[in-house]
Amino acid sequence: MGHHKELIDVILGIVNSFNSRNNDLQGYWALGVLYRFAKYNNVQSLKFDLLNQIIEPEEANFYQIISEYHSKLDRLLNKKKMNLNCLQSAIITIDFGLYTKHHKKIKNPIGDPYVITGRLIDDRGKIFESIIYGKCRSHNPTQEQQSGRIDQL
């Protein structure tokens, strides 16, 4: 059995991967697609419950993301000799349009700000959290090149 303190490494890995340009949805950067959905539906925040595989607000097109990150969480825990049963909660939240004191730390100055917060709560109630600040543009397939690693749904 791994040490619970290693859960900080797990959530750091999940959040960094979620923020990565390699986080694709049908060959496009998932954050741009999520931002487009949020703008079109006038929502500021999206919540991904990785344990229960629930997305708020619900959107069928995003179940590929939740499924991939549920599996990634399970793999990362297994590497630490833990499993999903050691967690009460595993949530990724994306808040769009938030300017914070951290906006100057954002490497990419193009687009609108977002904050990704990943939070694990272990079976003892201890919280492990990672936060990333970034900027992105809303997905626009006429201005973006599609990745060669397109996952067919």
Buried (B, 14 or more C-beta within 10 A) or exposed (E): EBEBEBBEBBBBBBBBBBBEEEBBBBBBBBBBBBBBBBBEEEEEBBBBBBBEEEBEEEBEEBBBBBEBBBEBBBEBBEEBEBEEEBBBBBBBBBBBEBEEEEBEEBEEEEBBBBBBBBBBBBEEEEEBBBBBBBBBBBBEEEEBEEBEEEEEE
